Amino acid sequence: MCGIVGYIGHRQASDILISGLRRLEYRGYDSAGLAVVNGMLRVTKKLGKVEELARAVNTSQMPGSLGIGHTRWATHGEPSDVNSHPHLAASGDFALVHNGIIENYATLKRRLSEKGYAFRSETDTEVLANLIDDVRKTTGLPLPEAVIQALTQVVGTYGIAIVSGDNPDQLIAARKGSPLILGVGDDEYFLGSDAAALIEHTRQVVYLNDGELVVVSRNGYEVRSLDNVVLNKEVHELEWDLEQIEKQGYEHFMLKEIMEQPLALENCMRGRVKVDENEIRLGGLLEHIDQLRAADRIIICACGTSWHSALVGEYLIEGLARIPVEVEYASEFRYRTPIIRPSDVVIVISQSGETADTLAAAREAKSQGALVLGICNQVGSTIARETDAGVYLHAGPEIGVASTKAFTAQVAVLTMIALKLAQGKTLSDEQFSDYLNQLAAIPDQIRNVLQISDQLADLAQVYRYASNFLYLGRGFNFPVALEGALKLKEISYIHAEGYPAAEMKHGPIALIDRFMPVVFLAMHDSTYSKVVSNIEEVAARQGSVIAITDNGKEIEDKCEYLVRIPKTAEFLSPLLTVIPLQLLSYHIAVMRGCNVDQPRNLAKSVTVE
């Protein structure tokens, strides 16, 4: 969701900014722009892709070693050159880029209009720029102090970066609810919405927290609170390297990340799944395992794909550890005044660790005194820093907007948590050992599933013109049906719905005819006979049945296509059944000519409500 880059140092700023914006394209955007300072402040911005901005910058020549850049995902005002960032203050003295939403922008705009300010754009960001300008003119404060005072009048979320034509040696940035990272180099500094914008140049970073502002000069930086108190911030080292955020020969990041899942799960389980010792070690939860085991209720909050992994987690923890679990949409959690008891534990899940709704849910739970645990992929992210404890996925960077390896890593982490809670309580040592061995075998089984990619490409060739899909599953695979439908919607723009298979008779069956593909997750488990009956019902209505199965003998003549995958324990099957659904969606999207890595209207990390 939008992207910010900034640079101050000894190199050509525009080159570094354009490179950083390219790294942030995966976040989703509709326009891009730069502001560079070199004796004067120059702004270039364009509707469309970063490449169009790069051509405009090359044409206009923008020398200078201080600048900011932005990729915009429209909130206030339609995508256009004028609404693109950076925005100049009315005085023309400084330029500002902004991620987030200023909720009281209309009130501020009316007040500034009454003072004679005119607005060129429809954005809330230009309102913020003029508010800062007005504070500076009214008070005579230096720009950093004017920014601090202006931000005290703002309701909403922001990550901002500012450069001024008056000061060629100063970069200012602040955040509340929208992530910002300062990269520390050799006599140069970088700013980014996430690590992808910085990793090419440095691995030394400072994470800004909400309510913090940084003033960067060519000689150093100073972090302040919005109370203007100087803060001592720790420098962290990024775990990722540049190679991990490159395509490495794959046509799309999504395909690369699908294919990386065996390695991602091995990394996720490394040092945690101890088969020889018959043990699971989750160091991040070590101090809280007893409280988790004793919880009267575990609440899991998440959004999108992470919500689907949370649903799998509900089945896992209730089924294995016999602890009640409720799964909540993070976006709804705090708005329905949830009842949280002292004996409850809240788990929040977010790949980026920056999802606005999930972060808000974590804060709501903490405000009510709950133990709050985080599951995320981004080391040093806001959720990782603000929760009481948690588990990192260690899946490596996920660049494709449609999440794949993060989903399987989240399910793997939830599986480890469920098994750890069940050990010695509801599972005997022999059962635990058997399940541990089967979990450890999952990465190699996924490698086997990935080998049928060509078969799924053949299916895609048949179904790429379908207008609708149904995905049906039971038990542990009901959430996988939801995830399969979401993947198809996200990247191919085909309408798809996931349902519990038994719910088909309560409405969706009316949609079934010979033009309706129906994907069944038909593993030979405790629900298999029921799923077979559902397949019979669809076949009787001439629906086109595609079955993902580890058996298939009873249903072969009822299905147009059987996709066979390895057999595993019932509770582990989501880690295998989701792989064919990811590949099917990918191949259909490619054949339809869709932008797989940057689907329309979507952002990788949703950092605004």
C-alpha positions as CSV (number, residue, x, y, z in Angstrom):
1,M,0.0,0.0,0.0
2,C,1.9,3.1,-1.3
3,G,5.6,3.3,-1.0
4,I,8.1,5.8,0.3
5,V,11.8,6.1,-0.5
6,G,14.3,8.8,0.6
7,Y,18.0,9.4,0.2
8,I,20.6,11.9,1.5
9,G,24.3,11.3,0.8
10,H,26.9,11.7,-1.9
11,R,25.4,9.9,-4.8
12,Q,22.8,10.9,-7.5
13,A,19.5,10.8,-5.5
14,S,17.2,10.2,-8.5
15,D,18.9,6.9,-9.5
16,I,18.6,5.6,-5.9
17,L,15.0,6.7,-5.6
18,I,13.9,5.2,-8.9
19,S,15.6,1.9,-7.9
20,G,13.9,2.0,-4.5
21,L,10.5,2.6,-6.1
22,R,11.0,-0.3,-8.4
23,R,11.6,-2.5,-5.4
24,L,8.4,-1.2,-3.9
25,E,6.2,-1.9,-6.9
26,Y,5.0,-5.1,-5.4
27,R,3.1,-3.1,-2.8
28,G,0.6,-2.0,-5.4
29,Y,0.3,1.6,-6.8
30,D,-1.2,3.7,-9.6
31,S,1.3,6.6,-9.9
32,A,4.8,7.6,-8.9
33,G,6.9,10.7,-8.3
34,L,10.1,12.2,-7.1
35,A,11.3,15.4,-5.5
36,V,15.0,16.2,-5.6
37,V,16.9,19.2,-4.1
38,N,19.9,20.7,-5.8
39,G,20.0,24.5,-5.2
40,M,16.2,24.4,-5.9
41,L,13.4,21.9,-5.4
42,R,12.3,20.0,-8.4
43,V,9.3,17.6,-8.6
44,T,8.4,15.1,-11.3
45,K,5.4,12.8,-11.0
46,K,3.4,10.7,-13.4
47,L,0.3,8.6,-13.5
48,G,1.2,5.0,-14.3
49,K,4.2,2.8,-13.7
50,V,7.6,3.6,-12.3
51,E,9.1,3.1,-15.8
52,E,7.1,6.1,-17.0
53,L,8.4,8.2,-14.2
54,A,12.0,7.1,-14.9
55,R,11.6,8.2,-18.6
56,A,10.3,11.6,-17.4
57,V,13.2,12.0,-14.9
58,N,15.7,11.2,-17.6
59,T,14.2,13.7,-19.9
60,S,13.9,16.5,-17.3
61,Q,17.4,15.9,-15.7
62,M,17.1,16.0,-11.9
63,P,20.6,16.2,-10.4
64,G,21.0,16.3,-6.6
65,S,22.0,14.1,-3.7
66,L,18.9,14.7,-1.6
67,G,15.4,13.5,-2.5
68,I,12.2,11.6,-1.8
69,G,10.1,9.3,-3.9
70,H,6.6,7.8,-3.7
71,T,4.4,5.2,-5.3
72,R,0.7,6.1,-4.7
73,W,-2.3,3.8,-4.2
74,A,-5.3,6.2,-4.5
75,T,-7.4,6.9,-1.5
76,H,-8.5,10.6,-1.7
77,G,-8.8,11.6,-5.4
78,E,-8.6,9.5,-8.5
79,P,-5.3,8.4,-9.9
80,S,-3.8,11.3,-11.9
81,D,-0.6,13.3,-12.4
82,V,-2.0,16.1,-10.2
83,N,-3.0,13.8,-7.4
84,S,0.3,11.9,-7.5
85,H,3.0,12.5,-4.8
86,P,5.1,14.4,-3.9
87,H,3.0,17.4,-3.1
88,L,4.4,20.9,-2.8
89,A,3.3,23.3,0.0
90,A,1.6,26.4,-1.3
91,S,4.7,28.4,-0.6
92,G,6.7,26.0,-2.8
93,D,9.3,25.7,-0.1
94,F,9.1,22.0,0.6
95,A,7.7,18.8,-0.8
96,L,6.0,16.0,1.1
97,V,5.1,12.3,0.4
98,H,2.6,10.5,2.5
99,N,1.3,7.0,3.2
100,G,-1.9,6.7,5.2
101,I,-5.1,8.7,5.5
102,I,-5.7,12.0,7.2
103,E,-9.2,11.5,8.6
104,N,-9.9,15.1,9.5
105,Y,-8.5,16.5,6.3
106,A,-11.9,18.1,5.3
107,T,-12.0,20.1,8.5
108,L,-8.3,21.2,8.1
109,K,-8.9,22.0,4.4
110,R,-11.8,24.3,5.3
111,R,-9.7,26.1,7.9
112,L,-6.8,26.5,5.5
113,S,-9.1,27.7,2.7
114,E,-10.4,30.4,5.0
115,K,-6.8,31.6,5.4
116,G,-6.4,31.9,1.6
117,Y,-4.8,28.5,0.8
118,A,-5.7,27.2,-2.7
119,F,-5.5,23.4,-3.5
120,R,-4.4,21.9,-6.8
121,S,-5.2,18.3,-5.9
122,E,-8.1,16.3,-4.3
123,T,-5.7,14.7,-1.8
124,D,-5.5,14.7,1.9
125,T,-1.8,14.9,1.5
126,E,-1.7,18.4,0.0
127,V,-3.8,19.4,3.0
128,L,-1.1,18.1,5.3
129,A,1.6,19.9,3.4
130,N,-0.3,23.2,3.6
131,L,-1.0,22.7,7.3
132,I,2.7,22.3,8.0
133,D,3.4,25.4,5.8
134,D,0.8,27.4,7.8
135,V,2.3,26.4,11.2
136,R,5.7,27.4,10.0
137,K,4.5,30.8,8.8
138,T,2.4,31.4,11.9
139,T,5.0,30.4,14.5
140,G,8.3,31.0,12.7
141,L,9.5,27.5,13.8
142,P,12.1,25.6,11.9
143,L,10.7,22.9,9.6
144,P,11.1,19.9,11.9
145,E,9.4,21.6,14.8
146,A,6.6,22.9,12.5
147,V,6.1,19.3,11.4
148,I,5.8,18.1,15.0
149,Q,3.3,20.8,15.8
150,A,1.2,20.2,12.7
151,L,1.0,16.5,13.4
152,T,-0.5,17.1,16.8
153,Q,-3.5,18.5,14.9
154,V,-3.9,15.5,12.6
155,V,-6.3,12.6,13.1
156,G,-5.5,9.5,11.1
157,T,-2.4,7.6,10.0
158,Y,0.7,8.6,8.2
159,G,4.2,7.8,7.2
160,I,5.7,11.0,5.7
161,A,8.9,12.2,4.3
162,I,9.8,15.9,3.6
163,V,12.6,17.7,1.7
164,S,13.0,21.5,1.5
165,G,14.6,23.7,-1.2
166,D,15.7,25.9,1.7
167,N,17.8,23.2,3.3
168,P,19.7,20.9,0.9
169,D,21.1,19.0,3.9
170,Q,18.0,17.8,5.7
171,L,15.5,14.9,5.2
172,I,12.6,14.7,7.7
173,A,10.3,11.7,8.2
174,A,7.7,10.7,10.7
175,R,5.2,7.9,11.2
176,K,2.0,6.9,12.9
177,G,0.4,3.7,11.8
178,S,2.4,3.5,8.5
179,P,5.8,1.8,8.6
180,L,9.1,3.6,7.9
181,I,12.6,2.3,8.2
182,L,15.8,4.4,8.2
183,G,18.8,2.7,6.5
184,V,22.3,3.6,7.7
185,G,25.1,3.5,5.2
186,D,28.6,5.0,4.9
187,D,28.1,8.7,5.1
188,E,24.7,8.3,3.5
189,Y,21.2,7.5,4.7
190,F,18.2,5.8,3.1
191,L,14.5,5.8,3.9
192,G,11.9,3.2,3.0
193,S,8.5,1.9,3.7
194,D,10.0,-1.5,4.0
195,A,13.3,-3.3,3.7
196,A,13.0,-4.0,0.0
197,A,13.7,-0.3,-0.8
198,L,17.0,-0.4,1.3
199,I,18.5,-3.9,1.0
200,E,20.4,-3.0,-2.2
201,H,22.4,-0.4,-0.3
202,T,22.6,-1.3,3.4
203,R,21.5,-3.9,6.0
204,Q,21.8,-1.6,9.0
205,V,18.4,-0.1,9.8
206,V,16.6,1.8,12.5
207,Y,12.9,1.1,12.8
208,L,10.7,4.1,13.6
209,N,7.8,3.6,16.0
210,D,4.5,5.3,16.0
211,G,4.8,8.9,17.2
212,E,8.4,9.3,16.2
213,L,10.1,11.7,13.8
214,V,13.7,11.5,12.4
215,V,15.7,14.4,11.1
216,V,18.5,13.2,8.9
217,S,21.5,15.3,7.8
218,R,24.6,14.4,5.8
219,N,26.5,13.8,9.1
220,G,23.9,11.8,11.0
221,Y,20.4,11.5,12.3
222,E,18.3,12.3,15.3
223,V,15.1,10.5,16.3
224,R,12.6,12.5,18.4
225,S,9.2,11.8,19.9
226,L,6.3,14.0,18.9
227,D,6.9,15.6,22.3
228,N,10.2,16.7,20.9
229,V,12.2,14.4,23.2
230,V,15.4,13.0,21.7
231,L,15.4,9.2,21.6
232,N,18.2,6.6,21.6
233,K,17.4,4.1,18.9
234,E,19.0,0.7,18.3
235,V,20.4,-0.2,14.9
236,H,19.3,-3.6,13.7
237,E,20.7,-5.8,10.9
238,L,18.3,-7.0,8.2
239,E,18.1,-10.8,7.8
240,W,17.4,-10.7,4.1
241,D,19.8,-10.1,1.2
242,L,19.4,-8.7,-2.3
243,E,19.2,-12.1,-4.0
244,Q,16.1,-13.0,-2.0
245,I,14.1,-10.2,-3.6
246,E,15.1,-10.9,-7.2
247,K,13.1,-13.2,-9.5
248,Q,16.1,-15.5,-10.1
249,G,15.0,-16.6,-13.5
250,Y,11.3,-17.0,-12.8
251,E,8.8,-15.2,-14.9
252,H,6.9,-13.9,-11.8
253,F,7.6,-13.5,-8.1
254,M,4.4,-15.5,-7.4
255,L,5.7,-18.6,-9.2
256,K,9.1,-18.2,-7.5
257,E,7.4,-18.1,-4.1
258,I,5.2,-21.0,-4.8
259,M,8.3,-23.0,-5.8
260,E,10.1,-21.8,-2.7
261,Q,7.6,-23.4,-0.3
262,P,9.6,-26.5,0.5
263,L,12.6,-24.4,1.5
264,A,10.5,-21.8,3.3
265,L,8.9,-24.5,5.4
266,E,12.3,-26.1,6.1
267,N,13.5,-22.7,7.3
268,C,10.3,-22.2,9.3
269,M,10.8,-25.5,11.1
270,R,14.6,-25.4,11.4
271,G,15.6,-25.6,15.1
272,R,12.0,-25.9,16.1
273,V,10.9,-29.4,14.9
274,K,13.3,-31.7,16.8
275,V,12.4,-35.2,15.6
276,D,15.3,-37.0,17.3
277,E,14.4,-35.4,20.6
278,N,10.7,-35.8,20.1
279,E,10.2,-32.1,20.8
280,I,9.0,-28.8,19.4
281,R,11.0,-25.7,20.5
282,L,9.3,-22.3,20.1
283,G,11.8,-20.0,21.8
284,G,9.6,-16.9,21.2
285,L,6.7,-18.5,23.2
286,L,8.8,-20.3,25.9
287,E,7.7,-18.0,28.7
288,H,4.1,-18.2,27.7
289,I,3.4,-21.9,26.9
290,D,1.9,-22.6,30.3
291,Q,-0.4,-19.6,30.0
292,L,-1.4,-20.8,26.5
293,R,-2.2,-24.3,27.8
294,A,-4.2,-22.9,30.6
295,A,-6.2,-20.4,28.4
296,D,-9.9,-20.6,28.6
297,R,-10.1,-19.3,25.0
298,I,-7.6,-18.4,22.3
299,I,-8.7,-15.6,19.9
300,I,-6.9,-15.4,16.5
301,C,-7.2,-12.1,14.6
302,A,-6.1,-11.7,11.0
303,C,-7.1,-10.4,7.5
304,G,-7.2,-12.0,4.0
305,T,-5.0,-15.0,3.5
306,S,-3.8,-14.8,7.1
307,W,-7.4,-15.1,8.2
308,H,-7.7,-18.4,6.3
309,S,-4.5,-19.7,8.0
310,A,-6.1,-18.6,11.3
311,L,-9.2,-20.8,10.5
312,V,-6.9,-23.7,9.9
313,G,-5.3,-22.8,13.3
314,E,-8.7,-23.0,14.9
315,Y,-9.2,-26.6,13.6
316,L,-5.6,-27.5,14.7
317,I,-5.6,-26.1,18.2
318,E,-9.1,-27.3,19.0
319,G,-8.6,-30.7,17.4
320,L,-5.2,-31.4,18.8
321,A,-5.0,-29.5,22.1
322,R,-8.7,-29.2,22.9
323,I,-8.5,-25.5,23.7
324,P,-11.5,-23.3,22.5
325,V,-10.5,-21.0,19.6
326,E,-12.4,-18.1,18.0
327,V,-11.2,-16.6,14.7
328,E,-12.0,-12.9,14.1
329,Y,-11.6,-10.6,11.2
330,A,-9.1,-8.1,12.6
331,S,-11.0,-5.3,10.7
332,E,-14.1,-6.0,12.7
333,F,-12.6,-7.0,16.1
334,R,-12.2,-3.6,17.8
335,Y,-15.4,-2.1,16.3
336,R,-17.7,-4.6,18.0
337,T,-16.4,-3.9,21.5
338,P,-15.1,-7.4,22.0
339,I,-15.3,-9.1,25.4
340,I,-11.8,-10.2,26.4
341,R,-11.2,-12.0,29.7
342,P,-8.0,-12.2,31.8
343,S,-7.8,-15.9,30.9
344,D,-7.9,-15.3,27.2
345,V,-4.9,-15.3,24.8
346,V,-5.0,-13.3,21.6
347,I,-2.9,-14.3,18.6
348,V,-2.5,-11.9,15.7
349,I,-1.2,-13.0,12.3
350,S,0.2,-10.8,9.5
351,Q,2.8,-11.6,6.9
352,S,4.2,-8.0,6.9
353,G,3.6,-7.3,10.5
354,E,2.2,-3.9,9.5
355,T,-1.4,-4.7,8.5
356,A,-3.3,-1.7,10.0
357,D,-6.4,-3.7,11.1
358,T,-4.4,-6.5,12.6
359,L,-2.2,-4.0,14.5
360,A,-5.3,-2.2,15.8
361,A,-6.7,-5.6,17.0
362,A,-3.5,-6.3,18.8
363,R,-3.6,-2.9,20.5
364,E,-7.2,-3.3,21.5
365,A,-6.5,-6.7,23.0
366,K,-3.5,-5.3,24.9
367,S,-5.6,-2.4,26.2
368,Q,-7.9,-4.9,27.8
369,G,-5.1,-6.7,29.5
370,A,-4.8,-9.8,27.3
371,L,-1.6,-11.7,26.5
372,V,-1.1,-10.9,22.8
373,L,1.1,-13.0,20.6
374,G,2.2,-12.3,17.1
375,I,2.9,-14.5,14.1
376,C,4.6,-12.6,11.3
377,N,7.3,-12.8,8.6
378,Q,9.0,-9.4,8.8
379,V,11.6,-9.2,11.5
380,G,11.4,-5.9,13.3
381,S,7.9,-5.1,12.1
382,T,5.5,-3.1,14.2
383,I,3.4,-6.2,15.3
384,A,6.6,-8.0,16.2
385,R,7.7,-5.1,18.4
386,E,4.3,-4.4,20.0
387,T,3.1,-7.9,20.9
388,D,4.2,-9.6,24.1
389,A,5.9,-12.5,22.3
390,G,5.5,-14.4,19.1
391,V,6.9,-16.6,16.3
392,Y,8.6,-15.4,13.1
393,L,7.8,-17.4,9.9
394,H,11.4,-17.2,8.5
395,A,9.8,-17.8,5.1
396,G,12.0,-15.1,3.4
397,P,10.6,-12.1,1.6
398,E,7.3,-12.4,-0.2
399,I,7.1,-10.0,-3.0
400,G,4.0,-11.3,-5.0
401,V,0.9,-9.5,-3.8
402,A,-1.0,-12.8,-3.7
403,S,0.4,-14.6,-0.6
404,T,1.5,-18.2,-1.1
405,K,4.5,-19.2,1.0
406,A,3.5,-17.0,3.9
407,F,0.2,-19.0,4.1
408,T,1.9,-22.4,4.3
409,A,4.4,-21.0,6.8
410,Q,1.7,-19.5,8.9
411,V,-0.1,-22.9,8.9
412,A,3.2,-24.6,9.8
413,V,3.7,-22.3,12.7
414,L,0.1,-22.8,13.9
415,T,0.6,-26.6,13.6
416,M,3.8,-26.4,15.7
417,I,1.9,-24.4,18.3
418,A,-1.0,-26.8,18.4
419,L,1.3,-29.8,18.7
420,K,3.3,-28.1,21.5
421,L,0.1,-27.4,23.4
422,A,-1.1,-31.0,22.9
423,Q,2.1,-32.7,23.9
424,G,1.6,-34.6,27.2
425,K,-1.9,-33.2,27.5
426,T,-4.0,-34.8,24.7
427,L,-1.3,-36.6,22.8
428,S,0.8,-39.5,24.0
429,D,4.5,-39.6,23.3
430,E,3.9,-42.1,20.5
431,Q,1.2,-40.0,18.8
432,F,3.3,-36.9,19.2
433,S,6.4,-38.6,17.7
434,D,4.3,-39.9,14.7
435,Y,2.8,-36.5,14.0
436,L,6.2,-34.8,14.3
437,N,7.7,-37.2,11.7
438,Q,4.9,-36.5,9.4
439,L,5.3,-32.8,9.8
440,A,9.0,-33.0,9.1
441,A,8.2,-34.9,5.9
442,I,5.9,-32.1,4.5
443,P,8.6,-30.1,2.6
444,D,9.6,-33.1,0.5
445,Q,5.9,-33.9,-0.1
446,I,5.4,-30.4,-1.3
447,R,8.3,-30.9,-3.7
448,N,6.4,-33.8,-5.2
449,V,3.2,-31.8,-5.6
450,L,5.1,-29.0,-7.4
451,Q,6.2,-31.5,-10.0
452,I,2.6,-31.6,-11.3
453,S,2.6,-27.9,-12.3
454,D,2.4,-28.9,-16.0
455,Q,-0.8,-30.9,-15.3
456,L,-2.3,-27.9,-13.6
457,A,-1.3,-25.7,-16.6
458,D,-3.3,-28.1,-18.8
459,L,-6.3,-27.6,-16.5
460,A,-5.8,-23.9,-16.7
461,Q,-6.0,-24.1,-20.5
462,V,-9.4,-25.7,-20.2
463,Y,-10.9,-23.4,-17.5
464,R,-9.3,-20.0,-18.2
465,Y,-12.5,-18.7,-19.8
466,A,-14.7,-19.7,-17.0
467,S,-16.8,-16.9,-15.4
468,N,-17.3,-18.5,-12.0
469,F,-15.7,-21.2,-9.8
470,L,-16.8,-23.0,-6.6
471,Y,-14.3,-24.4,-4.2
472,L,-15.6,-26.9,-1.6
473,G,-13.9,-28.6,1.3
474,R,-14.7,-30.0,4.7
475,G,-12.9,-30.0,8.1
476,F,-9.3,-28.9,7.9
477,N,-9.7,-28.2,4.1
478,F,-12.7,-25.9,4.3
479,P,-10.3,-22.9,5.0
480,V,-8.2,-24.1,2.0
481,A,-11.3,-23.9,-0.2
482,L,-11.6,-20.3,0.9
483,E,-8.0,-19.6,0.2
484,G,-8.2,-21.3,-3.3
485,A,-11.1,-19.1,-4.2
486,L,-9.3,-16.0,-3.0
487,K,-6.2,-16.8,-5.0
488,L,-8.3,-17.1,-8.2
489,K,-10.2,-13.9,-7.6
490,E,-7.0,-11.9,-6.7
491,I,-4.9,-12.6,-9.7
492,S,-7.2,-13.8,-12.5
493,Y,-10.3,-11.7,-11.8
494,I,-12.6,-14.7,-12.1
495,H,-15.4,-14.7,-9.6
496,A,-14.9,-17.6,-7.2
497,E,-16.4,-18.6,-3.9
498,G,-15.3,-21.1,-1.2
499,Y,-17.8,-23.0,1.0
500,P,-17.9,-25.9,3.4
501,A,-18.9,-28.7,1.1
502,A,-22.0,-29.5,3.2
503,E,-23.3,-25.9,2.7
504,M,-23.5,-26.4,-1.1
505,K,-27.1,-27.7,-0.6
506,H,-28.1,-24.5,1.2
507,G,-27.9,-22.2,-1.8
508,P,-24.8,-22.6,-4.0
509,I,-26.1,-25.8,-5.7
510,A,-28.5,-23.5,-7.6
511,L,-25.6,-22.2,-9.5
512,I,-24.3,-25.5,-10.8
513,D,-24.6,-26.4,-14.4
514,R,-22.2,-27.7,-17.1
515,F,-20.5,-24.3,-17.3
516,M,-19.6,-24.2,-13.5
517,P,-16.2,-25.7,-12.5
518,V,-16.3,-27.0,-9.0
519,V,-13.0,-27.8,-7.2
520,F,-13.3,-30.4,-4.4
521,L,-10.7,-31.0,-1.7
522,A,-11.3,-34.7,-1.4
523,M,-8.6,-36.2,0.8
524,H,-9.2,-39.7,2.1
525,D,-9.9,-38.6,5.7
526,S,-12.7,-38.6,8.3
527,T,-14.9,-36.5,5.9
528,Y,-14.1,-38.4,2.7
529,S,-17.4,-40.3,2.4
530,K,-19.4,-37.1,2.9
531,V,-17.3,-35.3,0.2
532,V,-17.9,-38.2,-2.2
533,S,-21.6,-37.6,-1.7
534,N,-21.2,-33.9,-2.5
535,I,-19.3,-34.8,-5.7
536,E,-22.1,-37.1,-6.7
537,E,-24.6,-34.2,-6.3
538,V,-22.6,-31.9,-8.5
539,A,-22.0,-34.6,-11.1
540,A,-25.8,-35.3,-11.2
541,R,-26.3,-31.7,-12.2
542,Q,-23.6,-31.8,-14.9
543,G,-21.2,-29.6,-13.0
544,S,-17.5,-29.8,-14.0
545,V,-15.8,-31.5,-11.1
546,I,-12.0,-31.1,-10.4
547,A,-10.9,-33.1,-7.4
548,I,-7.7,-32.7,-5.3
549,T,-7.2,-36.1,-3.7
550,D,-4.8,-38.6,-2.3
551,N,-7.0,-41.5,-3.4
552,G,-9.7,-40.9,-6.0
553,K,-10.8,-44.5,-6.8
554,E,-14.4,-44.0,-5.8
555,I,-14.8,-40.6,-7.6
556,E,-12.7,-41.1,-10.7
557,D,-15.6,-41.6,-13.0
558,K,-17.5,-38.6,-11.5
559,C,-14.6,-36.1,-12.1
560,E,-13.5,-34.4,-15.3
561,Y,-10.0,-34.0,-13.7
562,L,-8.3,-35.7,-10.8
563,V,-5.2,-34.1,-9.2
564,R,-3.4,-36.6,-7.1
565,I,-1.2,-35.5,-4.2
566,P,0.6,-37.4,-1.4
567,K,-1.1,-38.7,1.7
568,T,-0.5,-37.3,5.1
569,A,-2.2,-36.9,8.4
570,E,-5.6,-35.2,8.2
571,F,-4.5,-32.2,10.2
572,L,-1.5,-31.6,7.9
573,S,-3.4,-31.9,4.6
574,P,-3.9,-28.1,4.2
575,L,-0.1,-27.8,3.6
576,L,-0.5,-30.0,0.6
577,T,-3.9,-29.3,-0.8
578,V,-3.3,-25.6,-1.1
579,I,-0.4,-26.1,-3.5
580,P,-2.4,-27.2,-6.6
581,L,-4.9,-24.4,-6.0
582,Q,-2.0,-21.8,-6.0
583,L,-0.6,-23.3,-9.2
584,L,-4.0,-23.5,-10.9
585,S,-4.7,-19.8,-10.1
586,Y,-1.3,-18.8,-11.3
587,H,-1.5,-20.6,-14.6
588,I,-5.1,-19.3,-15.3
589,A,-4.0,-15.7,-14.6
590,V,-1.0,-16.0,-16.9
591,M,-3.1,-17.4,-19.7
592,R,-5.6,-14.6,-19.2
593,G,-2.8,-12.0,-19.6
594,C,-3.2,-10.7,-16.0
595,N,-0.5,-8.9,-14.1
596,V,0.2,-11.8,-11.7
597,D,2.5,-10.0,-9.3
598,Q,0.6,-6.7,-9.2
599,P,-3.1,-7.5,-9.6
600,R,-5.3,-4.5,-10.1
601,N,-6.6,-2.5,-7.1
602,L,-4.6,-4.6,-4.6
603,A,-1.7,-3.8,-2.3
604,K,0.7,-6.2,-0.7
605,S,0.5,-4.7,2.8
606,V,-2.7,-2.9,3.7
607,T,-1.5,-0.2,6.1
608,V,-4.6,2.0,6.1
609,E,-8.1,1.1,7.2
